[in-house]
Amino acid sequence: MSKRVLILHGLNGSEYPHWQAYLAIDLIKQNYVVSFPSFPNKNNPNFNQWKECLKKEIEHFKPEIVVCHSLANILWFHICDELDIQLDKLMLVAPVSKTCDVEEIKEFFPYNAPKDLKAKEVIMAASTNDPYMSLEEAVQLQQELNIGMKIMEDAGHINAQSGFGRLDCALDWIKREEECKESKDS
């Protein structure tokens, strides 16, 4: 049976040519069921609107895998304690620093690293030169969350502006367990 993958964008969305748009297409081509909702007022987000939107999406879609980018990570940190869910996988890409002072997203701060991210397997991807989170802060967050991390050299905020169309490692990570199961079954 195909896994259900929920892809969550950050501030301003993740439309093509962002890697999340490519990931949605690539997953659909490989028979995954994908939800890639657009949060309301994505250029000037309201924390409570985003939170309610995400809760409804989770309740309706019942994802097994969630992929967050940027501000969506912070949204996940805020709501995961309220969720009665156990994901197979959670991918956190380019989280935003706890000291971020971008005016449009002030409502999302401060945040704490949750004790339970509601997933069996979690990975975080960070860049050596992300303008929204230093590598030192990323390592500190990774340690607080007690999860694995992929460090990408000079990848900026890991978005279209920093040159990321496809992010093949995201697709590979999602597919990895599926391919292991398929090879055991055959």
C-alpha positions as CSV (number, residue, x, y, z in Angstrom):
1,M,0.0,0.0,0.0
2,S,1.2,3.5,-0.8
3,K,2.4,5.7,2.0
4,R,0.7,9.1,2.6
5,V,3.2,12.0,2.6
6,L,2.3,15.4,3.9
7,I,4.6,18.2,2.7
8,L,4.6,21.5,4.7
9,H,6.0,24.8,3.4
10,G,7.4,27.7,5.2
11,L,7.0,31.5,4.8
12,N,6.0,32.5,1.2
13,G,5.3,28.8,0.2
14,S,7.3,26.3,-1.8
15,E,6.0,26.6,-5.3
16,Y,8.0,25.3,-8.3
17,P,11.0,25.5,-8.7
18,H,11.3,24.8,-4.9
19,W,12.5,21.3,-4.0
20,Q,9.3,20.6,-2.2
21,A,7.3,21.0,-5.4
22,Y,9.7,18.6,-7.2
23,L,9.4,16.2,-4.3
24,A,5.6,16.2,-4.5
25,I,5.7,15.4,-8.2
26,D,8.5,12.7,-7.8
27,L,6.6,11.0,-5.0
28,I,3.3,11.0,-7.0
29,K,5.2,9.5,-9.9
30,Q,6.2,6.7,-7.6
31,N,2.7,6.0,-6.4
32,Y,2.9,7.8,-3.0
33,V,-0.3,9.7,-1.9
34,V,0.8,13.3,-1.4
35,S,-0.8,16.3,0.3
36,F,0.9,19.6,-0.3
37,P,-1.4,22.2,1.2
38,S,-1.0,25.9,0.9
39,F,-1.3,27.6,4.3
40,P,-3.5,30.7,4.4
41,N,-1.7,34.1,4.1
42,K,1.6,32.3,3.4
43,N,3.4,35.7,2.9
44,N,2.2,37.0,6.3
45,P,1.2,34.0,8.3
46,N,-1.1,33.9,11.3
47,F,0.1,31.3,13.8
48,N,-3.4,30.2,14.9
49,Q,-4.6,29.9,11.3
50,W,-1.6,27.8,10.3
51,K,-2.0,25.7,13.4
52,E,-5.7,25.0,12.7
53,C,-5.1,24.4,9.0
54,L,-2.4,21.8,9.9
55,K,-4.5,20.0,12.5
56,K,-7.4,19.7,10.0
57,E,-5.0,18.4,7.3
58,I,-3.6,15.8,9.6
59,E,-7.0,14.7,10.8
60,H,-8.3,14.4,7.2
61,F,-5.2,13.1,5.4
62,K,-3.7,10.9,8.2
63,P,-0.1,11.1,6.9
64,E,2.5,8.5,7.6
65,I,5.4,10.7,6.5
66,V,5.7,14.5,7.1
67,V,8.3,16.7,5.4
68,C,8.7,20.2,6.8
69,H,10.7,23.2,5.5
70,S,11.7,26.3,7.4
71,L,8.8,27.8,9.4
72,A,6.8,24.5,9.0
73,N,9.4,22.9,11.4
74,I,8.6,25.5,14.0
75,L,4.8,24.9,13.5
76,W,5.4,21.2,13.9
77,F,7.3,21.8,17.2
78,H,4.4,23.8,18.5
79,I,1.6,21.4,17.7
80,C,3.1,17.9,17.9
81,D,2.4,17.6,21.7
82,E,-1.3,18.1,20.8
83,L,-1.4,15.4,18.1
84,D,-2.4,11.8,18.6
85,I,-0.3,10.5,15.8
86,Q,2.7,8.2,15.2
87,L,4.4,8.9,11.9
88,D,6.8,6.5,10.2
89,K,9.1,9.3,9.2
90,L,9.5,13.1,9.8
91,M,12.0,15.2,7.8
92,L,12.9,18.6,9.2
93,V,14.7,20.7,6.6
94,A,16.3,24.1,7.3
95,P,14.6,25.0,10.7
96,V,14.6,28.6,11.7
97,S,16.7,29.9,14.7
98,K,15.1,30.3,18.1
99,T,16.3,34.0,17.9
100,C,14.9,34.7,14.4
101,D,13.5,38.2,14.2
102,V,11.7,38.2,10.8
103,E,8.7,40.5,11.4
104,E,6.1,38.4,9.5
105,I,6.7,35.3,11.6
106,K,7.1,36.7,15.1
107,E,3.9,35.0,16.4
108,F,5.7,31.6,15.9
109,F,8.4,32.4,18.5
110,P,9.6,31.5,21.0
111,Y,9.6,27.8,20.5
112,N,11.0,24.8,22.4
113,A,12.3,21.5,21.1
114,P,9.6,19.0,21.8
115,K,10.5,15.8,23.6
116,D,8.4,13.7,21.3
117,L,8.4,14.5,17.6
118,K,5.7,11.9,17.0
119,A,7.7,9.8,14.5
120,K,9.6,6.5,14.6
121,E,12.4,8.0,12.4
122,V,13.4,11.6,12.2
123,I,16.1,13.4,10.3
124,M,17.1,17.1,10.1
125,A,18.9,18.7,7.2
126,A,20.8,21.9,7.8
127,S,23.2,24.0,5.8
128,T,26.6,25.4,6.7
129,N,25.5,28.9,5.6
130,D,21.8,29.2,6.3
131,P,21.0,32.9,6.9
132,Y,18.1,31.8,9.3
133,M,20.1,29.3,11.5
134,S,23.8,29.0,12.1
135,L,25.4,25.6,11.9
136,E,26.1,25.9,15.6
137,E,22.4,26.5,16.4
138,A,21.4,23.6,14.1
139,V,23.8,21.2,15.9
140,Q,22.4,22.5,19.3
141,L,18.8,21.9,18.1
142,Q,19.7,18.5,16.7
143,Q,21.1,17.5,20.1
144,E,18.1,18.8,21.9
145,L,15.8,16.8,19.6
146,N,18.2,13.8,19.8
147,I,17.9,13.0,16.1
148,G,20.2,12.4,13.1
149,M,21.3,15.3,10.9
150,K,22.5,15.8,7.3
151,I,24.8,18.8,7.0
152,M,24.8,20.3,3.5
153,E,27.7,22.5,2.4
154,D,26.9,26.0,1.4
155,A,23.2,25.2,0.7
156,G,21.9,28.5,2.1
157,H,18.3,28.1,3.3
158,I,17.9,24.9,1.2
159,N,15.3,26.5,-1.1
160,A,14.9,27.7,-4.7
161,Q,16.7,31.0,-3.9
162,S,19.8,29.1,-2.8
163,G,19.7,27.0,-6.0
164,F,17.7,23.9,-4.9
165,G,15.3,22.6,-7.4
166,R,15.5,18.9,-6.7
167,L,16.7,17.6,-3.3
168,D,17.2,14.0,-4.3
169,C,18.4,13.0,-0.8
170,A,14.9,13.8,0.5
171,L,13.3,11.4,-2.0
172,D,15.9,8.8,-1.3
173,W,15.4,9.0,2.4
174,I,11.6,8.6,2.1
175,K,11.9,5.7,-0.3
176,R,14.7,3.9,1.6
177,E,12.5,1.7,3.9
178,E,10.1,0.9,1.1
179,E,12.9,-0.4,-1.1
180,C,14.2,-2.6,1.7
181,K,10.7,-4.1,2.2
182,E,10.3,-4.7,-1.5
183,S,13.6,-6.5,-1.8
184,K,12.7,-8.7,1.2
185,D,9.3,-9.6,-0.3
186,S,10.6,-10.6,-3.7
